[in-house]
């Protein structure tokens, strides 16, 4: 009795899961040091972008606070 011959079956034998997850690691030009450098540069770029966005939002919020204070002063002055 043949259970799974692998030829013409409805369920062919599966590939090992690591081949599906990371095929680039099997190539000859993959090195962990280059991978670490790429990850580090991406992380640095992301953190610098976060810093610039937070400083922009801080400036916008302070100018918004100033505008609200001016409007409140105008309303107080008109009464």
C-alpha positions in Angstrom: 0.0 0.0 0.0 1.5 3.3 -1.1 0.5 6.3 1.0 2.4 9.2 -0.6 4.6 8.5 -3.7 5.0 12.2 -4.5 4.3 11.8 -8.2 0.9 12.9 -9.4 -0.5 13.1 -5.9 -3.1 15.6 -4.8 -0.7 16.6 -1.9 2.9 16.8 -3.1 5.6 16.7 -0.4 6.1 20.1 1.0 9.3 22.2 0.8 11.1 22.8 4.1 9.6 26.0 5.6 12.9 27.8 5.8 13.1 27.9 2.0 9.8 29.7 1.9 10.6 32.2 4.6 14.0 33.4 3.6 15.2 32.4 0.1 17.7 35.2 0.0 19.8 33.6 2.8 20.6 30.7 0.5 22.3 32.8 -2.1 26.0 33.2 -2.0 26.1 37.0 -1.7 24.1 37.1 1.6 26.2 37.9 4.6 25.0 38.7 8.1 27.3 41.8 8.4 25.7 43.3 5.2 22.3 42.5 6.5 23.1 44.2 9.9 24.4 47.3 8.1 21.2 47.5 6.0 19.0 47.1 9.0 21.0 49.6 11.0 20.9 52.2 8.2 17.1 51.7 7.8 16.6 52.1 11.6 18.7 55.3 11.7 16.8 56.8 8.7 13.5 56.0 10.4 14.5 57.5 13.8 15.8 60.7 12.1 12.5 61.0 10.2 10.6 60.5 13.5 12.7 63.3 15.1 12.1 65.7 12.3 8.4 65.0 12.3 8.2 65.5 16.1 10.0 68.8 15.9 7.8 70.0 13.0 4.7 69.1 15.0 6.1 70.8 18.1 6.6 74.0 16.1 3.1 73.8 14.6 1.5 73.2 18.0 3.4 76.2 19.5 2.3 78.5 16.7 -1.3 77.1 17.1 -1.2 77.9 20.8 0.0 81.4 20.1 -2.8 82.0 17.6 -5.4 80.7 20.1 -3.9 83.0 22.8 -4.1 86.0 20.4 -7.7 85.2 19.6 -8.6 84.9 23.2 -6.9 88.2 23.9 -8.9 89.8 21.1 -12.1 88.4 22.5 -11.3 89.7 26.0 -10.4 93.1 24.6 -13.6 93.5 22.6 -15.8 92.9 25.7 
